Amino acid sequence: MSTQRHTAQLDGLELSYLEAGSGPPVLLLHGWPTQAALWRHVLPVLGRTHRAIALDLPGFGQSAKPLDASYSFRFYDRAISALLEHLGIDRIGLVLHDLGGPVGLHWAVHHAEQVRELVLLNTLVFPEMSRAVKVFIAATYLPGVRTALSSPWGVEQAMKFGVVDKRQITPQVAELYRAPFRTRSARQALLKAGHGLHPKGFETISSGLTQFKDTPALLLYGEADSILPDVAHTMDRVQAVLPKAQRQSIPECGHFLQEDRPAEVARAIGDFFGALPQP
């Protein structure tokens, strides 16, 4: 199954995305500091039965990185809606990871009628932030530290920190994630994206999550997450709201589970969507 890259001018932004397959559409959203290529092992598998679309969120990958953007929940809401309108998609399955979790969920609670299925990987959901998240956000404001975090070197180190099997972050994989942040302006955009989501948006997500209690859902996460070490607790809370959700954890697997255990993650997501009745 081949994967194609497309670019479109939408809502005043150049948005880039990867696409594979045909059938019921599924949108995959990445997090910080990654890009649509994070899903490169998942797209061909999911594309066997679905139209799989992985967006480079604004500020990441090959999409625009405007410095005058807020990188707020509303900013991302508009980008997602513009993409779906451009693609002629009315209902969508959502697969969400890291920063893409709250970004996608905030859009979803305002467009619940358009959400067909929901898959959450290692991500943030609730307003209560762990110490690790608070430290990261604070670091994006600190001179010197913020420069290192957003540098190509910092991006590579983040990827290595976020996997258990460091061998998976080969020089080629590291370059994939470093490349979008060669310029100073791109690095500034990356930092803005790291602290643009307002706490009230998480409150909106938390209160609106119950809308999906009957939506087919999968909670899939790496257990050995050094970036979001409270991920199991987060999934406990999500499952309390979505008791019908399937749950699958991967031992000895880190935050960037798509890099750490690509075949297993692709199979789990492909099986989940493949087992669902087709609309």
C-alpha positions as CSV (number, residue, x, y, z in Angstrom):
1,M,0.0,0.0,0.0
2,S,1.7,3.2,-1.2
3,T,1.5,6.5,0.8
4,Q,1.2,9.8,-1.0
5,R,2.0,13.3,0.3
6,H,-0.3,16.2,-0.6
7,T,-0.2,19.9,0.2
8,A,-3.1,22.4,0.2
9,Q,-3.6,26.0,1.0
10,L,-6.4,26.0,3.6
11,D,-7.6,28.8,5.9
12,G,-4.6,30.9,5.0
13,L,-2.1,28.1,5.9
14,E,-0.2,25.6,3.8
15,L,-1.0,22.2,5.2
16,S,0.8,19.0,4.3
17,Y,-0.5,15.5,4.8
18,L,0.1,11.9,4.0
19,E,-2.6,9.6,2.6
20,A,-3.0,5.9,1.9
21,G,-5.9,3.7,0.9
22,S,-9.6,4.2,0.4
23,G,-12.7,3.6,2.4
24,P,-14.0,5.1,5.6
25,P,-11.7,8.0,6.4
26,V,-9.4,8.1,9.5
27,L,-7.4,11.1,10.6
28,L,-4.1,10.5,12.5
29,L,-2.6,13.4,14.5
30,H,0.9,13.4,15.9
31,G,2.4,15.4,18.8
32,W,5.5,17.4,19.8
33,P,8.0,17.4,18.2
34,T,7.0,15.0,15.5
35,Q,5.1,15.0,12.3
36,A,2.8,12.9,10.0
37,A,5.7,10.6,9.2
38,L,5.4,9.3,12.8
39,W,2.5,7.2,11.3
40,R,4.4,5.9,8.3
41,H,4.3,2.3,9.5
42,V,0.6,2.6,10.4
43,L,-0.7,4.2,7.2
44,P,-0.1,1.2,4.8
45,V,-1.7,-1.2,7.3
46,L,-4.7,1.0,8.0
47,G,-4.9,1.9,4.3
48,R,-5.9,-1.7,3.4
49,T,-9.4,-1.1,4.7
50,H,-9.6,2.7,5.2
51,R,-8.7,6.1,3.8
52,A,-5.9,6.9,6.2
53,I,-4.8,10.5,6.5
54,A,-1.9,11.8,8.6
55,L,-1.7,15.6,8.9
56,D,1.5,17.6,9.6
57,L,-0.1,19.9,12.2
58,P,0.7,23.6,11.6
59,G,4.1,24.3,13.2
60,F,5.4,20.8,12.4
61,G,6.7,18.7,9.5
62,Q,6.1,20.2,6.1
63,S,3.1,22.3,7.1
64,A,3.4,26.1,7.6
65,K,5.0,27.4,10.8
66,P,3.7,30.9,11.2
67,L,5.1,32.9,14.0
68,D,2.1,35.2,14.3
69,A,-0.2,32.2,15.0
70,S,-1.5,31.4,18.6
71,Y,-1.1,27.6,18.3
72,S,-4.2,27.6,20.5
73,F,-7.0,25.0,20.6
74,R,-9.1,27.3,18.3
75,F,-6.2,27.6,15.9
76,Y,-6.0,23.9,15.5
77,D,-9.8,23.5,15.4
78,R,-9.9,25.7,12.3
79,A,-7.0,23.8,10.6
80,I,-8.7,20.4,11.2
81,S,-12.1,21.6,10.0
82,A,-10.5,23.2,6.9
83,L,-8.7,20.0,6.0
84,L,-11.8,17.8,6.4
85,E,-13.9,20.3,4.3
86,H,-11.2,20.3,1.7
87,L,-11.2,16.5,1.5
88,G,-15.0,16.3,1.5
89,I,-15.1,14.3,4.7
90,D,-18.3,14.4,6.9
91,R,-17.4,11.7,9.5
92,I,-14.0,10.6,10.6
93,G,-12.2,8.1,12.8
94,L,-9.6,9.8,15.0
95,V,-6.2,8.4,16.0
96,L,-4.4,10.7,18.4
97,H,-1.0,10.8,20.1
98,D,0.8,13.2,22.4
99,L,-0.1,16.9,21.6
100,G,-2.4,15.6,18.9
101,G,-4.5,14.1,21.7
102,P,-5.8,17.3,23.2
103,V,-5.8,19.0,19.8
104,G,-8.0,16.3,18.3
105,L,-10.2,15.8,21.3
106,H,-10.9,19.5,21.6
107,W,-12.1,19.5,18.0
108,A,-14.0,16.3,18.6
109,V,-16.0,17.6,21.6
110,H,-17.2,20.5,19.4
111,H,-18.0,18.1,16.4
112,A,-19.1,15.0,18.2
113,E,-21.5,14.1,15.4
114,Q,-18.6,13.8,13.0
115,V,-16.6,11.4,15.1
116,R,-17.0,7.8,14.1
117,E,-14.3,6.1,16.1
118,L,-11.6,7.2,18.6
119,V,-8.1,5.8,19.3
120,L,-6.0,7.4,22.0
121,L,-2.3,6.6,22.3
122,N,0.1,8.0,24.9
123,T,-1.4,11.5,25.3
124,L,-2.7,14.2,27.5
125,V,-6.5,14.5,28.2
126,F,-7.3,16.1,31.5
127,P,-6.6,19.5,33.0
128,E,-4.5,18.1,35.9
129,M,-1.0,18.0,34.6
130,S,1.8,15.7,35.9
131,R,5.0,17.2,37.2
132,A,6.8,16.0,34.1
133,V,4.4,18.0,31.8
134,K,4.7,21.1,34.0
135,V,8.5,20.9,33.9
136,F,8.5,20.6,30.1
137,I,6.2,23.6,29.7
138,A,8.3,25.7,32.0
139,A,11.4,24.7,30.1
140,T,10.0,26.0,26.8
141,Y,10.2,29.5,28.4
142,L,13.7,29.3,29.9
143,P,16.5,31.0,27.9
144,G,19.2,28.5,26.9
145,V,17.0,25.5,27.8
146,R,14.4,26.5,25.2
147,T,17.0,26.9,22.6
148,A,18.4,23.4,23.2
149,L,14.9,21.8,23.3
150,S,13.9,23.2,19.9
151,S,17.3,22.6,18.2
152,P,17.8,19.7,15.8
153,W,20.0,18.2,18.5
154,G,17.2,18.6,21.1
155,V,14.6,17.1,18.8
156,E,16.8,14.0,18.3
157,Q,17.4,13.7,22.1
158,A,13.6,14.0,22.7
159,M,13.0,11.1,20.3
160,K,15.7,8.9,21.9
161,F,14.4,9.8,25.4
162,G,10.9,8.8,24.3
163,V,11.7,5.2,23.3
164,V,12.9,2.2,25.2
165,D,14.8,0.6,22.2
166,K,17.2,3.4,21.3
167,R,18.3,1.5,18.2
168,Q,15.0,2.4,16.6
169,I,16.1,6.1,16.4
170,T,18.7,5.4,13.6
171,P,20.5,8.3,12.0
172,Q,17.9,8.3,9.2
173,V,15.0,8.4,11.6
174,A,16.7,11.1,13.7
175,E,17.2,13.2,10.5
176,L,13.5,12.8,9.6
177,Y,12.5,14.6,12.8
178,R,15.4,17.1,12.9
179,A,14.9,18.3,9.3
180,P,11.8,20.6,9.8
181,F,13.6,22.6,12.4
182,R,16.7,23.8,10.7
183,T,15.7,27.4,10.6
184,R,15.4,29.8,13.6
185,S,11.8,30.7,12.7
186,A,10.8,27.0,12.6
187,R,12.3,26.4,16.0
188,Q,10.4,29.5,17.4
189,A,7.2,28.0,16.0
190,L,7.9,24.7,17.7
191,L,8.3,26.4,21.0
192,K,5.1,28.3,20.6
193,A,3.3,25.1,19.8
194,G,4.7,23.7,23.0
195,H,2.8,26.1,25.2
196,G,-0.1,27.4,23.1
197,L,-2.8,25.2,24.5
198,H,-4.7,26.9,27.3
199,P,-5.8,25.0,30.4
200,K,-9.4,25.9,29.8
201,G,-9.3,23.8,26.7
202,F,-8.5,20.8,28.7
203,E,-11.4,21.5,30.9
204,T,-13.6,21.6,27.8
205,I,-12.2,18.2,26.8
206,S,-12.7,16.7,30.3
207,S,-16.3,17.8,30.5
208,G,-17.1,16.8,26.9
209,L,-15.5,13.4,26.8
210,T,-18.7,11.7,27.9
211,Q,-20.2,12.4,24.5
212,F,-18.2,9.4,23.2
213,K,-19.3,6.8,25.8
214,D,-20.9,4.8,23.0
215,T,-18.3,5.5,20.3
216,P,-16.0,2.6,19.4
217,A,-12.7,3.4,21.1
218,L,-9.3,2.0,21.6
219,L,-6.8,3.0,24.3
220,L,-3.4,1.9,23.2
221,Y,-0.2,2.9,25.0
222,G,3.4,2.1,25.8
223,E,3.8,1.3,29.5
224,A,7.4,2.5,29.9
225,D,6.7,6.2,29.0
226,S,9.4,8.5,30.3
227,I,7.7,11.6,28.9
228,L,4.2,11.0,30.2
229,P,5.0,8.6,33.1
230,D,1.4,8.8,34.4
231,V,-0.1,7.5,31.1
232,A,-1.7,4.4,32.7
233,H,-3.5,6.7,35.2
234,T,-4.7,8.9,32.3
235,M,-6.1,5.8,30.6
236,D,-7.8,4.7,33.8
237,R,-9.6,8.0,33.9
238,V,-10.5,7.8,30.2
239,Q,-11.9,4.3,30.6
240,A,-14.0,5.4,33.6
241,V,-15.7,7.9,31.2
242,L,-15.7,5.5,28.2
243,P,-16.3,2.1,29.9
244,K,-16.9,0.4,26.5
245,A,-13.4,1.3,25.2
246,Q,-11.0,-1.5,24.4
247,R,-7.6,-1.2,26.1
248,Q,-4.2,-2.5,25.1
249,S,-0.9,-1.7,26.7
250,I,2.5,-2.6,25.3
251,P,5.2,-3.6,27.9
252,E,8.7,-2.3,27.5
253,C,7.5,0.4,25.1
254,G,8.0,4.1,25.5
255,H,6.1,7.3,24.6
256,F,6.8,7.2,20.9
257,L,5.4,3.8,20.5
258,Q,5.0,4.1,16.7
259,E,8.9,4.2,16.6
260,D,9.5,1.8,19.5
261,R,7.2,-1.0,18.4
262,P,6.0,0.0,14.9
263,A,4.7,-3.4,13.7
264,E,2.8,-4.0,16.9
265,V,1.2,-0.6,16.9
266,A,0.3,-0.8,13.3
267,R,-1.3,-4.2,13.8
268,A,-3.3,-3.1,16.9
269,I,-4.7,0.0,15.1
270,G,-5.4,-2.0,11.9
271,D,-7.1,-4.8,13.8
272,F,-9.3,-2.3,15.7
273,F,-10.6,-0.6,12.6
274,G,-10.7,-3.8,10.5
275,A,-12.8,-5.5,13.1
276,L,-15.5,-2.8,13.2
277,P,-18.6,-3.0,11.1
278,Q,-18.3,-0.9,8.0
279,P,-20.7,2.0,7.6
